[in-house]
Amino acid sequence: MFEARLLKSSILKKVLEAIKDLLTQATFDCDDNGIQLQAMDNSHVALVSLLLRADGFDKYRCDRNVTMGMNLGSMTKILKCAGDKDTVTMKAQDNADTVTFVFESPNQEKVSDYEMKLMNLDLEHLGIPETEYSCTIRMPSAEFARMCRDLSQFGESIVISCTKEGVKFSTSGDIGSANIKLAQTASIDKEDEAVIIEMDEPVTLTFACQYLNYFTKATSLSPQVQLSMSADVPLVVEYRIPDIGHIRYYLAPKIEE
Amino acid sequence: SLTQTKLKSFFTPK
């Protein structure tokens, strides 16, 4: 028996919003520790890694490991039926071929349940090694979203260059070029609004705008985003979801032929 | 010109 209850359905709605442009289907792996999802986009350029810890749920029970293959379009349809303030409970029997979502309004006057068929997905999982990154950049997630949106008007790629002076995001295309430089916040009064740069080695890497824009769909999950970079390895874009876990996106760089 | 790499050139299948 698997049962996981969240007081706010909005977290699950936002998680789905954050992955549905990249993935059409995905496997939710549930065990004692919580719910995990790892999946690559169709072109195998980006990867989503989601963790929702058991202790972040209002109620969590998982007697046996459960693997639930879900069509994310169908899941989106179902979650649209939940009010933001509704609680949501996901339930599945051991070895079941369906999952049930139960939505309860705050006063419990309205209770609805939606049963969805599960899919047998044979998706490839990648082993991601523990990596010490040369640069990590923390910044307000809304600022990152704004930059990606602004720069993608000019070019298809964004060059991210991190040095001891700060971090620079650049692009160029038919109409011209654009650069945005961010320096580390001088005095940190509010951590959520700070730009914090840790750099061991300077790194410059180039990434596809389109994917960075997909990642920013997670903006509402966290006030801050962290970018981790090392030379010639995928970028990690991490949004920590308060009290419950994180969503990490990995993006393969573009390189000179 | 730049080429988009794939994740599999960095991470190994499990």
Interface residues (C-beta under 8 A of the other chain):
Chain A: M40 S43 H44 V45 A46 L47 E124 H125 L126 G127 I128 P129 S157 T206 A208 V233 P234 Y250 A252 P253 K254 I255 E256 E257
Chain B: S1 L2 T3 Q4 T5 K6 L7 K8 S9 F10 F11 T12 P13 K14
